[in-house]
Amino acid sequence: MIRALTAGSLISLCAALLGVSLVLRRCSMIGDGLSHVGFGALAVASALHVAPLAVAIPVVGGVAFLLLRLSESGKIAGDASIALVSTSSLALGAIVISKTSGMNVDVYNYMFGSILSISEYDMYLCVALSAVLLTLFVFCYDGIFAVTFDQTFARACGLKAGVYNVVTALLTALTITLGMRMMGALLITSLIIFPPLTSMLVCKKFKTVVLCSALVSVACFLAGVVLSCLFDTPAGASVVAANLAVFVVFSVLRACQIT
């Protein structure tokens, strides 16, 4: 449980920070596409009897970079490329599973999450990821801000927007891959989408949205784990339910402010 709470809180924090930029750039569904790619990669790794993360992390990272390039080139619309890659990967994973192990416990955990299955190795990876992400976010804050709102202006100012995009894609891929153990491939996207959208309902500045999103994400994760223990419900689904409840509360607060 200590490993689960530590890794889960860190993954929630990383997903929220990355999610602010992705949501503002209208790329939030890249998390859904990458989670499906991760599921396909994990299915292949399971069939080949190799370490799942050793296969999933480079594959998902490569696909994240590919999606970014396709979106920038304009040859395929961003949402279309994500749908194309995600459905293909999910289909590949389903075929591999049907021909090998079948729908066993490990496959179920990767689809819907099993927070208590997080290993000590996964926890250390989460700590390392969080340290890298927080360091990059603090030292590259101005660049991230500029690239998020106007990449053309960022390039005109001499910023290497392509580098920021690649780093964001790789960090998102790593967060998604590690978070699949906790939330599952079908629910991990909620950690990227819900906290930023919730924060934007009441916060107006980029910095306050980032801070609020981080707090909401970690708080909802802890609340979801508590609900899961109290009512014996799936942890991933409970975390999503907590995020939904907070989103509704913030929506009511926004409505009260407007009136």
Buried (B, 14 or more C-beta within 10 A) or exposed (E): EEBBBBBBBBBBBBBBBBBBBBBBBEBBBBBBBBBBBBBBBBBBBBBEEEEBBEBBBEBBBBBBBBBBBBBEEEEBEBBEBBBBBBEBBBEBBBEBBEEBBEEEEBBEBBBBBBBEBBEEEBBEBBEEBBEBBBEBBEEBEEBBBBBBEEBEEBBEEEBEBBEBBBBBBBBBBBBBBBBBBBBBBBBBBBBBBBBBBBBBBBBEEBEEBBBBBBBBBBBBBBBBBEBBEEEEEBBBBBBBBBBBBBBEEBBEEEEEEEE
